[in-house]
Amino acid sequence: MLRVKSLDDIIYVKINPEKERIDIAPNLVDVLYTYKSLPFSYETLPRYSCPFIHRIEKLKAYAGKVLYFFKDRRSGKDIEFSYYLVRIWNEIDPKYRDILLMHELSEMQQTEIGKQSPRAAHKGAKRKTKWYLKKYFKPKEIKEFWDTLKSLEEKQK
């Protein structure tokens, strides 16, 4: 979440899931992570925290583009700054949130940089998520991840 009054105040943290597992903290103020040059903020949402939480519960995670407007304290100019906001339902076990992050980041990248349709980007993100699972998780952990998602879906019914 941004609260800056100058673009110079933003702290950027680059991530590279192709080389190392994603290990970032959610809900940091004035921190933007970057994935393949795309800036994003990462939040977790508790149940009943916003009007569209039902979508987060169903999908477990969501990414969307946001605009941040402010008057720059140095130049006095009005600034419009866009970045992505990735939200993950906080009932997802923290040890598995990076998997959902990988999916959302891949979808973002394929839509924004790859200029793919949302459907094609989602399909590509599913492949990237499977790759990420195989690269960083043992078979037992992968099964536990899918079981966890399934149990959350059953709790919603």
C-alpha positions as CSV (number, residue, x, y, z in Angstrom):
1,M,0.0,0.0,0.0
2,L,1.4,3.4,-1.0
3,R,1.2,6.5,1.2
4,V,4.2,8.3,-0.3
5,K,4.4,12.0,-1.2
6,S,7.3,11.5,-3.6
7,L,8.2,8.8,-6.0
8,D,11.6,8.8,-4.4
9,D,10.1,7.5,-1.2
10,I,9.0,4.2,-2.7
11,I,11.2,1.2,-1.7
12,Y,11.5,-1.3,-4.5
13,V,12.3,-5.0,-3.9
14,K,13.0,-7.1,-6.9
15,I,11.9,-10.8,-6.9
16,N,13.0,-13.5,-9.2
17,P,11.0,-16.8,-8.7
18,E,12.9,-18.4,-11.5
19,K,16.1,-18.3,-9.3
20,E,14.7,-18.5,-5.8
21,R,11.5,-19.1,-4.0
22,I,9.3,-16.1,-3.3
23,D,9.8,-14.9,0.3
24,I,8.1,-11.5,0.8
25,A,6.0,-10.0,3.5
26,P,2.5,-8.8,2.9
27,N,0.9,-5.5,4.0
28,L,4.0,-3.3,3.9
29,V,3.6,0.4,3.5
30,D,5.5,2.2,0.7
31,V,7.1,-1.0,-0.5
32,L,6.6,-2.2,-4.1
33,Y,8.0,-5.5,-5.2
34,T,8.9,-5.9,-8.9
35,Y,8.5,-8.9,-11.0
36,K,9.9,-8.7,-14.6
37,S,9.8,-4.9,-14.3
38,L,6.1,-4.8,-13.1
39,P,5.7,-3.1,-9.7
40,F,3.2,-4.6,-7.3
41,S,2.1,-4.4,-3.7
42,Y,1.1,-7.5,-1.8
43,E,-1.7,-7.7,0.8
44,T,-3.6,-10.4,2.7
45,L,-7.3,-9.9,3.3
46,P,-9.2,-11.3,6.2
47,R,-12.7,-12.7,5.8
48,Y,-15.4,-9.9,5.7
49,S,-12.8,-7.2,5.2
50,C,-14.2,-5.7,2.0
51,P,-17.3,-5.9,-0.3
52,F,-15.6,-8.3,-2.8
53,I,-14.2,-10.7,-0.3
54,H,-16.4,-13.4,-1.8
55,R,-14.3,-13.2,-5.0
56,I,-11.1,-13.6,-3.0
57,E,-12.5,-16.5,-1.1
58,K,-13.5,-18.2,-4.3
59,L,-10.3,-17.5,-6.2
60,K,-8.0,-17.5,-3.1
61,A,-6.1,-14.6,-4.7
62,Y,-6.6,-11.7,-7.0
63,A,-4.4,-9.2,-8.9
64,G,-5.6,-5.9,-10.4
65,K,-4.1,-2.7,-11.6
66,V,-4.5,0.4,-9.3
67,L,-3.8,4.0,-9.6
68,Y,-2.2,6.1,-6.9
69,F,-2.7,9.9,-7.0
70,F,-0.7,12.4,-5.0
71,K,0.8,15.8,-5.2
72,D,4.6,15.5,-5.3
73,R,6.2,17.4,-2.4
74,R,9.3,18.2,-4.5
75,S,7.8,19.4,-7.7
76,G,4.3,20.3,-6.6
77,K,3.0,18.4,-9.6
78,D,0.0,16.1,-9.5
79,I,1.3,12.5,-9.9
80,E,-0.6,9.5,-11.2
81,F,1.3,6.3,-10.5
82,S,0.0,2.8,-11.5
83,Y,1.0,-0.5,-10.1
84,Y,-0.5,-3.9,-9.4
85,L,-2.1,-4.9,-6.2
86,V,-2.0,-8.7,-5.4
87,R,-4.4,-9.8,-2.7
88,I,-4.4,-13.2,-1.1
89,W,-7.0,-14.5,1.3
90,N,-5.4,-14.7,4.7
91,E,-6.9,-18.1,5.4
92,I,-4.3,-19.5,3.0
93,D,-1.5,-21.0,5.1
94,P,1.5,-18.6,4.9
95,K,3.7,-21.5,3.8
96,Y,1.7,-21.7,0.5
97,R,0.9,-18.1,-0.2
98,D,3.9,-17.9,-2.5
99,I,2.3,-20.4,-4.8
100,L,-0.7,-18.2,-5.3
101,L,1.6,-15.2,-5.7
102,M,3.4,-17.0,-8.5
103,H,0.2,-17.6,-10.3
104,E,-1.0,-14.0,-10.0
105,L,2.4,-12.6,-11.0
106,S,2.6,-14.9,-14.0
107,E,-0.9,-13.9,-15.1
108,M,0.0,-10.2,-14.7
109,Q,3.2,-10.5,-16.6
110,Q,1.6,-12.4,-19.5
111,T,-1.3,-10.0,-19.7
112,E,0.8,-6.8,-19.4
113,I,4.1,-7.6,-21.1
114,G,3.0,-10.6,-23.2
115,K,-0.2,-8.9,-24.3
116,Q,-2.1,-12.1,-24.0
117,S,-5.8,-12.4,-23.4
118,P,-7.0,-13.0,-19.8
119,R,-7.9,-16.6,-20.7
120,A,-4.5,-17.3,-22.4
121,A,-2.7,-15.6,-19.5
122,H,-4.6,-17.7,-17.0
123,K,-3.7,-20.9,-18.9
124,G,0.0,-19.9,-19.0
125,A,-0.1,-19.0,-15.3
126,K,-1.4,-22.5,-14.5
127,R,1.6,-23.9,-16.3
128,K,4.0,-21.6,-14.5
129,T,2.4,-22.4,-11.1
130,K,2.9,-26.2,-11.8
131,W,6.5,-25.4,-12.7
132,Y,6.9,-23.4,-9.5
133,L,5.4,-26.2,-7.4
134,K,7.8,-28.8,-8.9
135,K,10.8,-26.6,-8.5
136,Y,10.3,-25.6,-4.8
137,F,8.1,-28.2,-3.2
138,K,8.3,-31.9,-2.4
139,P,5.5,-34.2,-3.7
140,K,4.1,-34.5,-0.2
141,E,3.9,-30.7,0.2
142,I,2.3,-30.3,-3.2
143,K,-0.4,-32.8,-2.2
144,E,-0.9,-31.0,1.1
145,F,-1.3,-27.7,-0.8
146,W,-4.0,-29.1,-3.1
147,D,-5.7,-30.7,-0.1
148,T,-5.6,-27.4,1.8
149,L,-7.3,-25.6,-1.1
150,K,-9.9,-28.3,-1.4
151,S,-10.7,-28.1,2.4
152,L,-11.1,-24.3,2.2
153,E,-13.6,-24.8,-0.7
154,E,-15.5,-27.3,1.3
155,K,-15.6,-24.9,4.3
156,Q,-17.2,-22.2,2.1
157,K,-20.2,-24.5,1.2
